[in-house]
Amino acid sequence: MKTPRQIFRLFAASSLAALLGAAAAQAETTLKAVSAFPSNLAFAQSFQGFVDLVNERGKGVVQIQMMGGPEVFPPNQQIDAVSRGIVDMQYGPATYSIGSLPEAYAFVGGTVDPVETRKNGGLDVMREAMLEKLGVYLLGRPDSDIRFYIYTTGEPKRTGDGGVDLSGMQLRALPIYNKFFESLGAVPISVPVADVYTGLERNTFDGLGFPMIGIRDLSWDKFLKYRIDPGFFQGDLSIVLNPEAWEGLAPEAQELLTQAAADWEVQSGEHFTGLAKETEAEIAKAGVETVQLEGEAAEKFLDAAYETSWQALKESGSPYYDRLRETFYDR
C-alpha cells in the first residue's frame, strides 16, 4: 500500500506530465494549405512532398494540413484567400497574379536558379514585392528549374535562318507568353486549362505553350505532334503564407519552414529535371517530333522569349526592376 507521500509524488508527477503535454500541444501550430493544381498533377504531388517533409521534421513544432486544390478555391482566388487569412499557405503560379504583381515576370524571365537567388538576395527582393503588392509572405520557389516549350498540332514552318515562322497559328497562351508568341507571328488565345483537351480535340487552336511536365498527365500529347526546342523561361511556382500567420509562428517554426523550403527547392529541382527527361523520351516514343533550333537561330529564339518578359516588367514601372534583373537574369 502506498504512503500519502508516495501518492502525492505520483499525483505531482502525473500533473507535471499533463501540463508539459498540454504545453507541447499548444506549441505545435497547424497551417492550412491549398494548391492551385489538382492532386493528380506532378506539381501538386511535389507540393505534397514538401508538406510531408515539414510534417516529418516539424512534429511538436509546426504541421501543414493540406486542404486540397482548385476544388477548395479557384486558383485565381487563392492568393487573396491567403492574404485575407482564410487559409494560411498556398502553392501555385505567381503569374496568376501578374496584373497586380508584374514582378512575376522575373520568375519566368529569369535564368538564375532558386538556390542562387536565395544566395544573391533575389528571393528577398521578390519577397518584398509580393508582400507589398499581394499581401503575402514568400517562403520559397520550388519546382522552378523547369523549361517551357511550344507544342503544335501541325509542323511549323521554318525560316531561312533556321528559325520558326508561326504566322497565323493560334496558340493557347497565358499572358506571360503573349508578346513572345506574337514576335513569332502567332496569335495567342486564352483558354482555361480545363478546356484545353476539348480545344485540341476540336482543332480550336494549333498548339500551346507549356512545361514539359504535365503534358502526359493531361493527355494533351494525343494531339500535339511537334515540340520546338530549345525550352525557354523558368517555372513561376511559389509557396506563400499569410503574413500574420508567419509572424505568429515561433522562431523555431519559422526556421524549420525556411530550411525545408530551401531543401525542397534543391530536391524538387533534381526530381523535375529527371522527370522532364523521362517525359521527353515518352512523348518522342509516342510520336511527338522535335523541331530543333540551333546556333544563332536558337539564341535569337531565346532572346525573344526572355526579353519580352523583362520588357513587360520594365514597362510596368516596377521599382524592383533593376534589382530583379540583376539577381534573376544572367544571359
N, C-alpha and C positions, 0 to 999 in steps of 0.2 A: 504494500500500500504506500502511495506517495505521500510525503510530508507536505504541509501547507507551503513551505519554502520551495519545494520541488514543483508543486503545482503552479506557484506564482512564476517561477522561472520559465516553465513551459508556455504559460499564457503570454508572458512578455516576449518570448522568442517568436511565438506564432504571430503575435500582433505586429512585431517589427517586420517579420517576413511579409505580412499582408500589406503593411504600409510601403515597404520597398517595392513590392509587386505593383501596387497601385501607382506609385510614382513613376515606375518604369513604363507602365501602360500609358500614363498621361504624357510621358516624354516622347513617345512614338507618335509621329504625325503622319496622317494619311492624306495624300494628294490625289484628287480625282482628275483623270486624264482622258482626252479624246484624240482621235486620229482622223485625218482628212480622207483616209483610204479604207475601202472595205477590207475585211480581215483576210481575204484570200490573196491579196496582192503582196508581192515581195516587200514593198516598202512598209506596209502595215506590220508584216511579220518581223521586220527589222526593229521597228519601234517596240514591239512586244519583247524582243530580245533585250532592249535597253531597260524596259520595265522589270524584266526578270533579274537583270544584273543588279539594279538598285534594290529590289526587294530581297535579294540574297545578301547583299552587303549591308543593307540598312535595317536589319532586324533589331527592333528595340529603339530605333532612331527615326527612320522615315520609310514609308511604304508608298507605292503608287497603286491606286485602284483604277484599272482600265475600264472605262465606262462603255467604250465602243467607238464606232466610226461615224460615217455620214448619216446613219440611222438615228443618231443621238442629236446632232446638229448638222445642218447643211455645211459643207466645207467653207463656203464663203462667209459663214456667220460664226465660225468657231473662234476666231481671234477676238471678236467682240465679246463672246461669251467668257473668254479668259480675262479680258480687260475689266469686265463688269463683275468678275468674281463668281460667276455661275459655275464654272469649273476652274480648276487650279492650273492645269497644264494642257498644252496642245502640241501636236506634231503634224506638220504639213508644209506645203509650199508657201514661202514668203511672198511669192509673186501674186498669190491670190489677193493680196492687199496692195498691189502696186499703185493703185490710184491714190492711196494715202501714203504709201511708202515707196516712192520712186527709187530709193536707195537699194531696193531689192534687185535692181538691175546689176548691182555689183556682185551679187551672188552668182547669177547666171553668166555675166560677162567676165567673171574672174577666172584667172588661170592659176592662182595660188591655192594650195590645198588647205583644208581646215586645220591641220596640225600647225602649219606655218602661220596662218592668220591668228592663231592663239599666241604664238611667239612674237609676232611683229606688231601686235596691237590692233590688227584689223577687226578682230572679234569685238574688242572694246568699242571701237568706233561704231560698228553696226548695232551693238547693244544700246549705245547712247541714242542712235537714230530711232530704233524700234521702241524704246521707252518714251521718247518724245512724241513720235508720230502715231503709235498704236497703243501705247499704254501697257506694254508687256515687257517682261524681262527675258532677254535672250540667254538661254542656258548653253546651247550648242547647235552645231550644224552637221549631224551625221549624214551618211548616205549621200554626200555631196560630190565625192570624187568620181562622178559618172559623166558620160557624154550623151548628147542628144544627136539624133540622126534624122535626115529627111528620107521618108519611105514613099514610094509611089506605086500605083497600080499598073502603070504603063512605063515603058522605057523612056527615060528623059533624053532630050536632045543634047548633043554635045556642041560646044563652041570650038572655033578654030584654034584657040589657045589651050584646049584640053579641059575647059571648064564645063559647066552645065547651063543650059538655057531652059528655064521652066516657064517661059512666056505662055500665058493663058491658062496654065494649070491652076486649079482650085485646090488649095491645101488647107486642111484643118489646122488651125493655129491658135495659140494663146497670144496675148498682147506682146509678150517678150519676143515672139518670132516675127511679128508683122513687118517691120521695116526691113529685116533681113530677107524675108521671102519676097517682098516687093523688089528688092535690089536684084533678085534673080529672075524677075519677070512674073512671078507667081501672084495669084490673088488669094490672100489669106481670108479664111472664113471661120466664124466662131461656131463650134459645135460642142455641146456638153459631152464629157467622156461617156456617159451612159448611152448616148445616141450615135457614137462613132461606128460601132459594129453595123448598125442598120444602115448608116450612111454609106459605108463601104459596100455593103451587100447590094444596095440600090444604085451604086455609082453616082451618088450625090456629089462626091468630090474625088479628086485624083490622087490624094495622098495626104501625108501629115508629118508633123514633127513630133518626136517622142524619144525618150531614153530607150536604149537597148532593152533595159529591164522593163518588163511589163507587157511587151508586145505579144508574147506567147500566153501569158496569164489571161489576157483579154481576148485571145483568139483572133487578133487582127491580122496575124500572119497568113491567114487563109486567103486574104485578098491582096496583101501587099507583096509585090513581086520584085521590087528593086530597092536597094539601100545605097544612098550616096555617102561615100567615105572620103574625107575624114569626119569624125564626130566633132561637135562644137559645143560650147557652153559647159557649165557645171551645174550640178543639182542645186536647187534652191530650198531644200528641206531644212527646217529648223525646229527646235524644241523651245517653247516659250512658256513662261509662268506668269501668273498674276503677281504684280509687284508686292502687294500686301501679303500674299501668301508666302512669297520668297523672304521678305523681311521678317515675317513671323516665325521662320524656322530657326531652330537652334544653330549656332555656328558649326557644330559637328555635322548637322544635316546638310547645311549649305556646302560644306567642304566635300562631303560624301557625294552629293549630286554633281558638283563641279568636276570632281575626278572621274566619276562614272561617265559623264558626258564626253570628257576628253578621251577616255579609254575607248568609248564606243565609236567615236569618230575614226579611230585607227582600225578597230575591229570591223566595223561596217564597211569602211573603205576597202579593206582587203577582201571581205566577203563579196562585195558587189563587183570588184574587179574580176574575181574568179567567175562569178555568175554571168557577167557580161560576155566573157569568153565562151562559156558553155552555151549561152543563148545564141551568140553569133554562129557557132557551129551548128546548132539545132535548126535555126531558120535557113541557113545555107543548105542544109540537107533537105529541108522542106521545099526548096526551090527559090528562095529569095536571092537574087543575084546582086553582087556588089558592083556599084559603079565607082571605080577608084579614081580619085583625082590625085595628081602627083605634081611635085616640083612647084613652080610658080603658080600654077592653077590652084593647087591645094592651099598655098599661102594666101592667095587672093580671096579664096572662098572663106577661109578662117578670119582674115582681117575684116571682111564684110560683116561676118557674124558678130564678132566681138565689138567692133566699132559702133554698130547700130545700138548696142546696149549702152555703151559709155556715152554716146552722143545723146541718147534719150535721157540719161541721168543728168548730163550737163545742162541740157535744155530745160530740165525741171527747176533749175536754180538751186539745187540742193547745196546747203553749206557744207555738206560732208563729202562733196565730190572729190576734192583733191586728196583728202586723207584715205578715202576708199580706193581711189585709183592707185595710190602709192602702195597700199598694203594688199590689195586683192589682185593686181594685174602686173604681169612681168613679161609680156610679149614685146 
